[in-house]
Amino acid sequence: MTQEFRLFTVSLRGTTVRKYCNIKISGDKPESKILKNKKIRRKYTCKIL
């Protein structure tokens, strides 16, 4: 298993914000990790572009 940084889109209050998420790549499908937003203090799932 290797770790890579890939570009993800995160939906915040209807607007799409691009962020970098640290994901684990296992097999074919990468497991998306939870992205924490400090300002809103909520958890968002990362989606592949």
N, C-alpha and C positions, 0 to 999 in steps of 0.2 A: 504493500500500500504506500502510495506516495502522496505528498501534499503539494498542491499547486494553487497559485492565485489566478482567478479568472474573473472576468467582468460580469457582474450580475445586475439585473434591474430590480429595484425595490420600490414598491408602491407606498407612498406616504401621503395620506389624506387626498387621494385621487391623483396626485402628481407623481410621475415616475422619476425616481432619482437613481443614478447609476453609482454603484458602490463596488468596492473590491471585497470579496468574501474569501475566507480561507476554507477550502473544501477538501474532503478526503475522497480520493478516487479509488473505488474498489470495484473491480470487474468492469462492466460496461457503463453502469449508471453511477454518476458522482452523487455523493450524499450532500445535500445542501444543509449548511449549518444556519443557526439562528443569528440574525444580525441585530445588534442592539443599537438603538438610537438614543443618544444621551439627552437630546432636547425633549423628545416626546416621552422617553422612558417606556417604550413598548418594544415588543419583539416582533421582527418581521422575517419571513422566510425568503431566502434568496432564490431567484429563478434565473436559469440560463438564458442568455440572449439568443 
